[in-house]
Amino acid sequence: DPEVLYHSGPLFANFAYLQTMKLATVAPDSVWLHQAAGEANESQGLYDAAIREYRQVLTAAPRRPGIHFRIGRVLLQRSKGDASSPEMPGDAGEARKEFEAELALDPTNANAAYELAEMQRKAGELEPARTLFEQALSHYPTFEQALVGLGRTLVALGRPAEGLPHLQAALKGNPENEVAHFQA
């Protein structure tokens, strides 16, 4: 029922807010509160504040999985620049280091492997990109963006027959992609 969904949204949002406030009271310097603050800042485009919070998490828990990935993602967003944050040219290089650090901690993080592979593909580093796309897909075989990335990389490497099945698999994963593809 759409009306139930509409009314339940604010209830859950309010509950989440109350839980976060309780966390701030009970554990004001916990990794959990810093991570929640980082996520909130990131969602609002407050990239510098998000990075500060995520770095606080790493100070308290240096091997916490997912945090280097989050920092890398924020740095990538900031490197693109937007109205709320000036473009920071060194951020892309720093993002690469963060994705590498994440993969050193958690080689199964398909998102970090994908982001790093995309950066390498765009930089013309095709073989390392191929390896990372394959790594992402080994842990998340239906990862559509990684399927597309691997397909594009194989085509760029002059191996379109190997790339085509990955591109087709990405289209099968989302029937709307097929319609959009043929409309383009």
Residue, then its C-alpha position, 0 to 999 in steps of 0.5 A: d500500500p503506497e500510503v503505508l509506505y509513505h507514512s512508514g518512511p518518516l517513522f523509520a527516519n525518526f527512529a534512526y535519528l533517535q537511535t543515533m542520538k542515543l549512540a551519541t549519548v552512550a558512546p560519543d567517541s565510538v567508531w560507530l558514531h564516527q562512521a554514522a557521522g561520516e555517512a551522514n556528511e557524505s550523503q550531504g556532500l560535506y566531503d571534508a567532514a566525512i573524510r575527517e569522521y572516517r579518519q577518526v574511525l581508522t584512528a580507533a580501528p585501523r583494520r576496520p573493513g569498508i572505511h578505506f573504500r568510503i574514504g576513496r569514494v568521497l575523494l573521488q566525488r570531491s575530485k569531480g568538484d561540485a557546487s558544495s566542494p571545490e575540485m581537488p586535483g590530488d584526490a583521484g590519486e589519494a582515492r586510488k591509494e585508499f582503494e588499494a588499502e581497502l583491498a589489502l585489508d579485504p580482497t573480497n571488497a568488490n566495490a573497491a576492486y571495481e572503483l580501482a579497476e575503473m580508474q585504471r581502465k580510464a588511465g589506459e592501464l588495461e591489464p591491471a584493470r582487467t584483473l581487478f574487474e575479474q577479482a570483483l566478479s569473482h566475489y560478486p558475479t552479477f555486479e553489472q558495472a563490473l561486467v560492463g567494465l570487464g567487457r569494455t576493457l576486453v574490447a579495448l584490449g582487442r579481444p571483443a569476442e571475450g568481452l561480448p559475453h560480459l556485456q550481454a550478462a550485464l544486460k540480462g541482469n537488468p532488462e531495463n538496460e536492454v531497452a535503454h541500450f536499443q533506444a540509444 
